[in-house]
């Protein structure tokens, strides 16, 4: 969610119009979210994404994606 919110704000602030501009905004937003995850993991000493909290995609959900 942080990545999406960051990307949206960057896109609006830069008034991105075409694919390349939006791609750059998406990369910057993703980096912000990734950096925040790493900082949180470092601060807490715990992994944010783990086998215990990973949700498997069901076969039915996979079919919807295709």
Chimera marker file (.cmm) of the C-alpha trace (Angstrom):
<marker_set name="trace">
<marker id="1" x="0.000" y="0.000" z="0.000" r="1" g="1" b="0" radius="0.5"/>
<marker id="2" x="2.853" y="2.396" z="0.698" r="1" g="1" b="0" radius="0.5"/>
<marker id="3" x="4.273" y="1.754" z="-2.759" r="1" g="1" b="0" radius="0.5"/>
<marker id="4" x="0.979" y="2.530" z="-4.444" r="1" g="1" b="0" radius="0.5"/>
<marker id="5" x="0.400" y="5.672" z="-2.389" r="1" g="1" b="0" radius="0.5"/>
<marker id="6" x="3.951" y="6.873" z="-3.010" r="1" g="1" b="0" radius="0.5"/>
<marker id="7" x="3.671" y="6.223" z="-6.735" r="1" g="1" b="0" radius="0.5"/>
<marker id="8" x="0.349" y="8.053" z="-6.935" r="1" g="1" b="0" radius="0.5"/>
<marker id="9" x="1.749" y="11.123" z="-5.190" r="1" g="1" b="0" radius="0.5"/>
<marker id="10" x="4.916" y="11.154" z="-7.312" r="1" g="1" b="0" radius="0.5"/>
<marker id="11" x="2.838" y="10.805" z="-10.477" r="1" g="1" b="0" radius="0.5"/>
<marker id="12" x="0.552" y="13.670" z="-9.491" r="1" g="1" b="0" radius="0.5"/>
<marker id="13" x="3.392" y="15.949" z="-8.385" r="1" g="1" b="0" radius="0.5"/>
<marker id="14" x="5.378" y="15.363" z="-11.585" r="1" g="1" b="0" radius="0.5"/>
<marker id="15" x="2.252" y="15.482" z="-13.769" r="1" g="1" b="0" radius="0.5"/>
<marker id="16" x="3.302" y="12.246" z="-15.501" r="1" g="1" b="0" radius="0.5"/>
<marker id="17" x="1.576" y="11.872" z="-18.849" r="1" g="1" b="0" radius="0.5"/>
<marker id="18" x="3.071" y="9.000" z="-20.818" r="1" g="1" b="0" radius="0.5"/>
<marker id="19" x="4.192" y="5.452" z="-20.104" r="1" g="1" b="0" radius="0.5"/>
<marker id="20" x="7.852" y="6.288" z="-19.515" r="1" g="1" b="0" radius="0.5"/>
<marker id="21" x="7.063" y="9.025" z="-17.001" r="1" g="1" b="0" radius="0.5"/>
<marker id="22" x="4.683" y="6.717" z="-15.139" r="1" g="1" b="0" radius="0.5"/>
<marker id="23" x="7.265" y="3.922" z="-15.201" r="1" g="1" b="0" radius="0.5"/>
<marker id="24" x="9.819" y="6.198" z="-13.535" r="1" g="1" b="0" radius="0.5"/>
<marker id="25" x="7.252" y="7.224" z="-10.899" r="1" g="1" b="0" radius="0.5"/>
<marker id="26" x="6.419" y="3.569" z="-10.240" r="1" g="1" b="0" radius="0.5"/>
<marker id="27" x="10.068" y="2.673" z="-9.742" r="1" g="1" b="0" radius="0.5"/>
<marker id="28" x="10.554" y="5.584" z="-7.346" r="1" g="1" b="0" radius="0.5"/>
<marker id="29" x="7.396" y="4.662" z="-5.400" r="1" g="1" b="0" radius="0.5"/>
<marker id="30" x="8.495" y="1.032" z="-5.204" r="1" g="1" b="0" radius="0.5"/>
<marker id="31" x="11.910" y="2.062" z="-3.940" r="1" g="1" b="0" radius="0.5"/>
<marker id="32" x="10.335" y="4.159" z="-1.195" r="1" g="1" b="0" radius="0.5"/>
<marker id="33" x="8.230" y="1.190" z="-0.067" r="1" g="1" b="0" radius="0.5"/>
<marker id="34" x="11.185" y="-1.194" z="-0.287" r="1" g="1" b="0" radius="0.5"/>
<marker id="35" x="13.415" y="1.127" z="1.721" r="1" g="1" b="0" radius="0.5"/>
<marker id="36" x="10.692" y="1.479" z="4.367" r="1" g="1" b="0" radius="0.5"/>
<marker id="37" x="10.363" y="-2.314" z="4.627" r="1" g="1" b="0" radius="0.5"/>
<marker id="38" x="14.113" y="-2.749" z="5.050" r="1" g="1" b="0" radius="0.5"/>
<marker id="39" x="14.234" y="0.001" z="7.693" r="1" g="1" b="0" radius="0.5"/>
<marker id="40" x="11.361" y="-1.582" z="9.622" r="1" g="1" b="0" radius="0.5"/>
<marker id="41" x="12.985" y="-5.012" z="9.490" r="1" g="1" b="0" radius="0.5"/>
<marker id="42" x="16.234" y="-3.523" z="10.750" r="1" g="1" b="0" radius="0.5"/>
<marker id="43" x="14.492" y="-1.649" z="13.564" r="1" g="1" b="0" radius="0.5"/>
<marker id="44" x="12.370" y="-4.597" z="14.748" r="1" g="1" b="0" radius="0.5"/>
<marker id="45" x="14.791" y="-7.406" z="13.961" r="1" g="1" b="0" radius="0.5"/>
<marker id="46" x="11.937" y="-9.329" z="12.324" r="1" g="1" b="0" radius="0.5"/>
<marker id="47" x="11.160" y="-10.122" z="8.698" r="1" g="1" b="0" radius="0.5"/>
<marker id="48" x="8.035" y="-8.439" z="7.363" r="1" g="1" b="0" radius="0.5"/>
<marker id="49" x="7.411" y="-11.100" z="4.718" r="1" g="1" b="0" radius="0.5"/>
<marker id="50" x="7.853" y="-14.660" z="5.930" r="1" g="1" b="0" radius="0.5"/>
<marker id="51" x="6.608" y="-18.177" z="5.310" r="1" g="1" b="0" radius="0.5"/>
<marker id="52" x="4.189" y="-17.754" z="8.215" r="1" g="1" b="0" radius="0.5"/>
<marker id="53" x="2.388" y="-14.706" z="6.781" r="1" g="1" b="0" radius="0.5"/>
<marker id="54" x="2.711" y="-15.491" z="3.063" r="1" g="1" b="0" radius="0.5"/>
<marker id="55" x="-0.644" y="-16.167" z="1.416" r="1" g="1" b="0" radius="0.5"/>
<marker id="56" x="-0.747" y="-18.783" z="-1.317" r="1" g="1" b="0" radius="0.5"/>
<marker id="57" x="-2.730" y="-17.985" z="-4.447" r="1" g="1" b="0" radius="0.5"/>
<marker id="58" x="-5.354" y="-20.640" z="-5.091" r="1" g="1" b="0" radius="0.5"/>
<marker id="59" x="-5.795" y="-22.305" z="-8.466" r="1" g="1" b="0" radius="0.5"/>
<marker id="60" x="-9.096" y="-20.466" z="-8.878" r="1" g="1" b="0" radius="0.5"/>
<marker id="61" x="-7.401" y="-17.102" z="-8.277" r="1" g="1" b="0" radius="0.5"/>
<marker id="62" x="-4.624" y="-17.972" z="-10.745" r="1" g="1" b="0" radius="0.5"/>
<marker id="63" x="-7.209" y="-18.691" z="-13.428" r="1" g="1" b="0" radius="0.5"/>
<marker id="64" x="-8.765" y="-15.261" z="-12.884" r="1" g="1" b="0" radius="0.5"/>
<marker id="65" x="-5.367" y="-13.632" z="-13.383" r="1" g="1" b="0" radius="0.5"/>
<marker id="66" x="-4.874" y="-15.297" z="-16.758" r="1" g="1" b="0" radius="0.5"/>
<link id1="1" id2="2" r="1" g="1" b="0" radius="0.2"/>
<link id1="2" id2="3" r="1" g="1" b="0" radius="0.2"/>
<link id1="3" id2="4" r="1" g="1" b="0" radius="0.2"/>
<link id1="4" id2="5" r="1" g="1" b="0" radius="0.2"/>
<link id1="5" id2="6" r="1" g="1" b="0" radius="0.2"/>
<link id1="6" id2="7" r="1" g="1" b="0" radius="0.2"/>
<link id1="7" id2="8" r="1" g="1" b="0" radius="0.2"/>
<link id1="8" id2="9" r="1" g="1" b="0" radius="0.2"/>
<link id1="9" id2="10" r="1" g="1" b="0" radius="0.2"/>
<link id1="10" id2="11" r="1" g="1" b="0" radius="0.2"/>
<link id1="11" id2="12" r="1" g="1" b="0" radius="0.2"/>
<link id1="12" id2="13" r="1" g="1" b="0" radius="0.2"/>
<link id1="13" id2="14" r="1" g="1" b="0" radius="0.2"/>
<link id1="14" id2="15" r="1" g="1" b="0" radius="0.2"/>
<link id1="15" id2="16" r="1" g="1" b="0" radius="0.2"/>
<link id1="16" id2="17" r="1" g="1" b="0" radius="0.2"/>
<link id1="17" id2="18" r="1" g="1" b="0" radius="0.2"/>
<link id1="18" id2="19" r="1" g="1" b="0" radius="0.2"/>
<link id1="19" id2="20" r="1" g="1" b="0" radius="0.2"/>
<link id1="20" id2="21" r="1" g="1" b="0" radius="0.2"/>
<link id1="21" id2="22" r="1" g="1" b="0" radius="0.2"/>
<link id1="22" id2="23" r="1" g="1" b="0" radius="0.2"/>
<link id1="23" id2="24" r="1" g="1" b="0" radius="0.2"/>
<link id1="24" id2="25" r="1" g="1" b="0" radius="0.2"/>
<link id1="25" id2="26" r="1" g="1" b="0" radius="0.2"/>
<link id1="26" id2="27" r="1" g="1" b="0" radius="0.2"/>
<link id1="27" id2="28" r="1" g="1" b="0" radius="0.2"/>
<link id1="28" id2="29" r="1" g="1" b="0" radius="0.2"/>
<link id1="29" id2="30" r="1" g="1" b="0" radius="0.2"/>
<link id1="30" id2="31" r="1" g="1" b="0" radius="0.2"/>
<link id1="31" id2="32" r="1" g="1" b="0" radius="0.2"/>
<link id1="32" id2="33" r="1" g="1" b="0" radius="0.2"/>
<link id1="33" id2="34" r="1" g="1" b="0" radius="0.2"/>
<link id1="34" id2="35" r="1" g="1" b="0" radius="0.2"/>
<link id1="35" id2="36" r="1" g="1" b="0" radius="0.2"/>
<link id1="36" id2="37" r="1" g="1" b="0" radius="0.2"/>
<link id1="37" id2="38" r="1" g="1" b="0" radius="0.2"/>
<link id1="38" id2="39" r="1" g="1" b="0" radius="0.2"/>
<link id1="39" id2="40" r="1" g="1" b="0" radius="0.2"/>
<link id1="40" id2="41" r="1" g="1" b="0" radius="0.2"/>
<link id1="41" id2="42" r="1" g="1" b="0" radius="0.2"/>
<link id1="42" id2="43" r="1" g="1" b="0" radius="0.2"/>
<link id1="43" id2="44" r="1" g="1" b="0" radius="0.2"/>
<link id1="44" id2="45" r="1" g="1" b="0" radius="0.2"/>
<link id1="45" id2="46" r="1" g="1" b="0" radius="0.2"/>
<link id1="46" id2="47" r="1" g="1" b="0" radius="0.2"/>
<link id1="47" id2="48" r="1" g="1" b="0" radius="0.2"/>
<link id1="48" id2="49" r="1" g="1" b="0" radius="0.2"/>
<link id1="49" id2="50" r="1" g="1" b="0" radius="0.2"/>
<link id1="50" id2="51" r="1" g="1" b="0" radius="0.2"/>
<link id1="51" id2="52" r="1" g="1" b="0" radius="0.2"/>
<link id1="52" id2="53" r="1" g="1" b="0" radius="0.2"/>
<link id1="53" id2="54" r="1" g="1" b="0" radius="0.2"/>
<link id1="54" id2="55" r="1" g="1" b="0" radius="0.2"/>
<link id1="55" id2="56" r="1" g="1" b="0" radius="0.2"/>
<link id1="56" id2="57" r="1" g="1" b="0" radius="0.2"/>
<link id1="57" id2="58" r="1" g="1" b="0" radius="0.2"/>
<link id1="58" id2="59" r="1" g="1" b="0" radius="0.2"/>
<link id1="59" id2="60" r="1" g="1" b="0" radius="0.2"/>
<link id1="60" id2="61" r="1" g="1" b="0" radius="0.2"/>
<link id1="61" id2="62" r="1" g="1" b="0" radius="0.2"/>
<link id1="62" id2="63" r="1" g="1" b="0" radius="0.2"/>
<link id1="63" id2="64" r="1" g="1" b="0" radius="0.2"/>
<link id1="64" id2="65" r="1" g="1" b="0" radius="0.2"/>
<link id1="65" id2="66" r="1" g="1" b="0" radius="0.2"/>
</marker_set>
